[in-house]
Structure formats: structure tokens, C-alpha cells
């Protein structure tokens, strides 16, 4: 599975930038909800493969 940033407008991929770090969404429910709310992607739920790049 390729590493793609899940944020709207983020075009970062692991293929483009090998040294770029991607973060999985936290498993802790409260923290996960904070991350989802901060993304402002309504009606979207992250999957087990969803990741974020810190540089979007």
C-alpha cells in the first residue's frame, strides 16, 4: 500500500519524498477524534491505512 497523505489538498506521497514521515491515526479514541476534527473532512472516517504527513 503506498503512503499517501489523507489531508485535503495534501499531495505528499512516499514515492515523491522518500525521507518524508507519515503518521497513522491514533488508536486512542479521544485523540483520534481530535485528529479527525482537525482535518475538517466531514463524513469521512480514516481506515487502517490512512496516514497524515506533517507537511501538508
C-alpha positions as CSV (number, residue, x, y, z in Angstrom):
1,X,0.0,0.0,0.0
2,X,1.6,3.3,-1.0
3,X,1.9,6.0,1.6
4,X,-0.4,8.9,0.8
5,X,-1.4,11.9,2.9
6,X,-5.2,11.8,3.8
7,X,-5.5,15.6,4.3
8,X,-7.4,17.6,1.8
9,X,-5.0,19.4,-0.5
10,X,-2.0,17.4,0.5
11,X,-0.2,15.8,-2.4
12,X,2.7,14.2,-0.4
13,X,3.5,10.6,-1.2
14,X,6.3,8.3,-0.1
15,X,7.2,7.8,-3.8
16,X,7.9,11.5,-4.2
17,X,9.8,12.1,-1.0
18,X,11.4,9.0,0.5
19,X,12.6,10.8,3.6
20,X,9.1,12.1,4.5
21,X,7.5,10.7,7.6
22,X,3.8,9.7,7.7
23,X,1.7,9.2,10.8
24,X,-1.1,6.7,11.4
25,X,-4.2,7.9,13.2
26,X,-4.0,7.2,16.9
27,X,-5.9,4.2,18.3
28,X,-6.9,6.1,21.5
29,X,-10.5,7.1,20.8
30,X,-10.4,10.7,22.2
31,X,-7.1,11.6,20.5
32,X,-8.3,10.0,17.2
33,X,-11.4,12.2,17.3
34,X,-9.3,15.3,17.8
35,X,-7.2,14.4,14.7
36,X,-10.3,13.8,12.6
37,X,-12.0,17.0,13.7
38,X,-8.8,19.0,13.0
39,X,-8.8,17.7,9.4
40,X,-12.3,19.1,8.7
41,X,-13.1,16.3,6.3
42,X,-16.8,15.9,7.0
43,X,-18.5,12.5,6.5
44,X,-15.0,10.8,6.3
45,X,-13.6,8.1,8.5
46,X,-10.0,7.0,8.4
47,X,-9.2,3.4,7.6
48,X,-6.4,1.3,9.0
49,X,-4.2,2.6,6.1
50,X,-5.0,6.3,6.4
51,X,-1.9,8.4,7.2
52,X,-1.0,12.1,7.6
53,X,2.1,13.9,6.6
54,X,3.2,16.7,9.0
55,X,3.9,19.0,6.0
56,X,0.5,19.4,4.3
